[in-house]
């Protein structure tokens, strides 16, 4: 995660008949739009990919910590040794 140098949220869309792109991102409860020139496009696409990679890595990290937490919890608080019985259904 620390190796990711650039990040940008959003989706890059080519504007029909225009020499620029729209970078759309949801922020502060609304859709923000920035105009991106063609010469900026590659850098912005790489920054978007950096943010997507960051999110995937953060999710993986969270899943691993959750797995470890549950494992440790089971060690500290093992299931009860008392057998749980289900009520039996009457025979038909």
C-alpha positions in Angstrom: 0.0 0.0 0.0 2.8 2.4 0.9 4.3 1.8 -2.6 1.3 3.4 -4.3 2.4 6.9 -5.2 -0.6 8.3 -6.9 -4.4 7.8 -6.4 -7.5 9.3 -7.9 -11.1 8.4 -7.3 -13.6 8.2 -10.1 -14.4 7.1 -13.6 -12.9 8.7 -16.7 -15.3 9.2 -19.6 -14.6 10.4 -23.1 -16.7 13.4 -24.1 -18.3 12.8 -27.5 -16.9 15.3 -30.0 -14.7 17.0 -27.4 -10.9 17.1 -26.9 -11.2 16.2 -23.2 -12.5 13.6 -20.7 -14.7 13.9 -17.7 -13.5 12.5 -14.4 -16.6 11.8 -12.3 -16.4 10.9 -8.7 -19.0 10.8 -5.8 -17.7 13.1 -3.0 -19.4 14.9 -0.1 -22.8 13.6 -1.1 -22.7 14.7 -4.7 -21.2 13.9 -8.1 -18.1 16.0 -8.8 -16.8 16.4 -12.3 -13.4 17.5 -13.5 -12.3 18.0 -17.0 -9.2 16.1 -18.1 -7.2 17.0 -21.2 -6.0 14.2 -23.5 -2.4 14.7 -22.4 -3.4 14.1 -18.8 -5.5 11.0 -19.5 -2.8 8.3 -19.0 -1.6 9.8 -15.7 -5.2 10.0 -14.4 -5.9 6.4 -15.5 -2.8 5.2 -13.6 -3.9 7.2 -10.5 -7.4 5.6 -10.7 -5.7 2.2 -11.0 -3.6 3.1 -8.0 -6.7 3.8 -5.9 -8.4 0.6 -7.1 -5.3 -1.4 -6.1 -5.3 0.4 -2.7 -9.0 -0.6 -2.1 -8.3 -4.2 -3.0 -5.2 -4.4 -0.7 -7.1 -2.7 2.1 -10.0 -5.3 1.8 -7.4 -8.1 1.8 -5.8 -6.7 4.9 -9.1 -6.3 6.7 -10.1 -9.9 5.8 -6.8 -11.2 7.3 -7.2 -9.2 10.5 -10.8 -10.4 10.8 -9.7 -14.0 10.3 -7.0 -13.6 13.0 -9.4 -11.9 15.4 -11.9 -14.7 15.1 -9.2 -17.3 15.5 -7.9 -15.6 18.7 -11.5 -15.2 20.0 -12.1 -18.9 19.6 -8.9 -19.6 21.6 -9.9 -17.2 24.4 -13.6 -18.2 24.5 -13.8 -21.8 23.3 -17.3 -23.2 22.6 -19.1 -24.7 25.6 -18.3 -28.4 26.2 -21.9 -29.0 27.2 -23.7 -30.9 24.4 -26.6 -29.0 22.9 -29.7 -31.2 22.5 -32.5 -30.5 20.1 -36.0 -31.3 21.1 -37.0 -34.5 19.4 -40.0 -34.6 17.2 -42.8 -37.0 18.2 -42.9 -40.1 16.0 -45.7 -40.2 13.4 
